[in-house]
């Protein structure tokens, strides 16, 4: 005997339509999650210092430790952006808990105005949750005329708690790395290609 639900063409059409709607819902949901993942991951990293992302915060107000940490500064410019980018000093010896200011200089060596935006990373990644940036030029678009030079400060401190953490207490140095990319609509254009960049001299 034939199952009347299988024999009924309307039933088959209804099942096919329900299946198609379910698949469409899954596709739409996955697409929405994909778009939401990047900003949510970015917020998570900024809030926790995960994956070498420095924290953002107010100026240090706690006690200053006698311990110190050497902070190296690595400056890079991605291909396609005719800029020279250097730190005023390749490194500083930062007293834990004390606010430090370091200036970075960028120069447009090209013949036309150009716009750049800097991204950053901190290594070793475990130090990200103890490195607090009070002021930074990263993720802010900068437009420079041909030959124009600008100086940008980075104000930061390293929390003394880094020495109380069993994962980081033996570390004596860290590297804050910046890379300038050509910018369009506030987004670094070469970021998805993950170029190695060219180190500024």
Buried (B, 14 or more C-beta within 10 A) or exposed (E): EEEEEEEEEEEEEEEEEEEEEEEEEEEEEEEEEEEEEEEEEEEEBBEEBBEBBBBEEEEBEEEEBEBBBEBBBBBBBBEEBBBBBBBEEEBBEBBBBBBBEBEBBBBBBBEEEBBBBBBBBBBEBBBBBBBBBBEBBBBEBBEBEEEEEEEBBBBBBBBBBBBEBEEBEEBEBBBBBBBBBBBEEEEBBBBEEEBEBBEBE
